[in-house]
Amino acid sequence: MSKGKGGGPVFTEDALIDGIPGSRGIYGDIARRVGCSRWVIDTGMKKYPRFRKAVLAEREEFIDEMEGELVKKVEKGDLTSIIFGLKCLGKKRGYVEREKIGIEGDMSFTFRWEGEGKKGGNVNNGPV
């Protein structure tokens, strides 16, 4: 490990990749395993394509595990899991908590701004 501009250690892409297995793609876990800060992990995600790909793959595996556990609970009839699954996966079939509301007819709007260095006032642009 070499020294960076500020005198601190420089972590290679391979060193960062070594911290991934079992981390579930969580930055803090990878950082603890490598012995660096979360900032180093964030920088590595931007700087090292192989590292980024490996972290994202680890996360995908974790998501697969969670989906598997959710399926098991749904199969056992767990109502909370069923509702959660429908909200996430059943949106196209209408399983949503909020509804989109359409507005028909004429509509107008007014902007009002106030703030330091600006003159307060209204702008009415009329019908939309």
C-alpha positions as CSV (number, residue, x, y, z in Angstrom):
1,M,0.0,0.0,0.0
2,S,1.4,3.3,-1.0
3,K,1.0,6.8,0.4
4,G,-1.4,9.3,-1.2
5,K,-1.0,13.1,-1.6
6,G,-2.1,13.7,2.0
7,G,0.2,11.1,3.4
8,G,-2.6,8.6,4.0
9,P,-2.7,5.1,2.5
10,V,-3.8,4.5,-1.0
11,F,-6.0,1.5,-1.4
12,T,-5.7,-0.5,-4.7
13,E,-8.7,-1.8,-6.6
14,D,-7.7,-5.3,-5.7
15,A,-7.4,-4.4,-2.0
16,L,-11.0,-3.0,-2.1
17,I,-12.3,-6.0,-3.9
18,D,-10.9,-8.3,-1.2
19,G,-13.2,-6.6,1.3
20,I,-16.4,-7.3,-0.7
21,P,-17.2,-11.0,0.0
22,G,-19.9,-11.3,2.7
23,S,-20.4,-7.5,2.9
24,R,-23.7,-7.6,1.1
25,G,-22.5,-4.5,-0.8
26,I,-22.8,-2.3,2.3
27,Y,-20.1,0.4,2.2
28,G,-19.5,0.5,5.9
29,D,-18.9,-3.3,6.0
30,I,-16.5,-3.2,3.1
31,A,-14.6,-0.2,4.7
32,R,-14.3,-2.1,8.1
33,R,-13.0,-5.2,6.3
34,V,-10.4,-3.2,4.3
35,G,-9.5,-0.8,7.1
36,C,-10.5,2.4,5.4
37,S,-13.3,5.0,5.5
38,R,-16.6,5.0,3.7
39,W,-15.3,7.9,1.7
40,V,-12.6,5.6,0.3
41,I,-15.3,3.1,-0.7
42,D,-17.4,5.8,-2.3
43,T,-14.3,7.1,-4.2
44,G,-13.5,3.6,-5.3
45,M,-17.0,3.1,-6.7
46,K,-16.4,6.1,-9.0
47,K,-12.7,5.3,-9.8
48,Y,-12.6,1.5,-10.2
49,P,-15.0,-0.2,-12.6
50,R,-14.2,-3.8,-11.5
51,F,-14.7,-2.8,-7.9
52,R,-18.0,-1.1,-8.7
53,K,-19.2,-4.1,-10.6
54,A,-18.2,-6.5,-7.8
55,V,-20.0,-4.3,-5.1
56,L,-23.2,-4.2,-7.2
57,A,-23.1,-7.9,-7.8
58,E,-22.7,-8.5,-4.1
59,R,-25.8,-6.3,-3.5
60,E,-27.8,-8.2,-6.1
61,E,-27.0,-11.4,-4.4
62,F,-28.3,-9.9,-1.1
63,I,-31.5,-8.8,-2.8
64,D,-31.9,-12.3,-4.2
65,E,-31.6,-13.6,-0.6
66,M,-34.2,-11.2,0.7
67,E,-36.6,-12.0,-2.2
68,G,-36.2,-15.7,-1.3
69,E,-37.1,-15.1,2.3
70,L,-40.1,-13.0,1.3
71,V,-41.3,-15.8,-0.9
72,K,-41.0,-18.2,2.0
73,K,-43.1,-15.9,4.2
74,V,-45.7,-15.4,1.5
75,E,-46.0,-19.2,1.0
76,K,-46.6,-19.5,4.8
77,G,-49.5,-17.0,4.5
78,D,-47.8,-14.1,6.3
79,L,-50.2,-11.2,5.6
80,T,-47.6,-8.4,6.0
81,S,-45.3,-10.1,3.5
82,I,-48.2,-10.6,1.1
83,I,-49.2,-7.0,1.3
84,F,-45.5,-5.8,0.9
85,G,-45.1,-8.1,-2.1
86,L,-48.2,-6.8,-3.8
87,K,-47.2,-3.2,-3.2
88,C,-43.8,-3.8,-4.7
89,L,-44.5,-6.3,-7.5
90,G,-48.2,-5.8,-8.1
91,K,-48.3,-2.1,-9.0
92,K,-49.2,-2.8,-12.6
93,R,-52.3,-4.7,-11.4
94,G,-53.4,-1.8,-9.2
95,Y,-51.9,-2.7,-5.8
96,V,-50.8,0.8,-4.9
97,E,-51.4,3.0,-1.8
98,R,-51.7,6.3,-3.6
99,E,-53.7,7.1,-6.6
100,K,-52.8,9.5,-9.5
101,I,-55.4,12.2,-9.9
102,G,-56.0,13.8,-13.2
103,I,-57.4,17.4,-13.5
104,E,-59.5,18.3,-16.4
105,G,-60.4,21.8,-17.5
106,D,-58.7,25.2,-17.3
107,M,-56.2,25.9,-14.6
108,S,-54.1,28.9,-13.7
109,F,-51.1,29.2,-11.4
110,T,-49.3,32.0,-9.5
111,F,-45.6,32.0,-8.5
112,R,-44.6,34.0,-5.4
113,W,-41.0,34.4,-4.4
114,E,-39.3,36.2,-1.5
115,G,-35.8,36.1,-0.4
116,E,-32.5,37.9,0.2
117,G,-31.5,40.1,-2.8
118,K,-34.8,39.6,-4.6
119,K,-37.8,41.8,-4.9
120,G,-41.0,40.1,-3.7
121,G,-43.8,39.8,-6.2
122,N,-46.2,37.7,-8.1
123,V,-46.2,36.3,-11.6
124,N,-49.5,35.2,-13.0
125,N,-49.1,33.3,-16.2
126,G,-52.8,32.7,-16.7
127,P,-54.4,29.5,-17.9
128,V,-52.4,26.3,-18.4
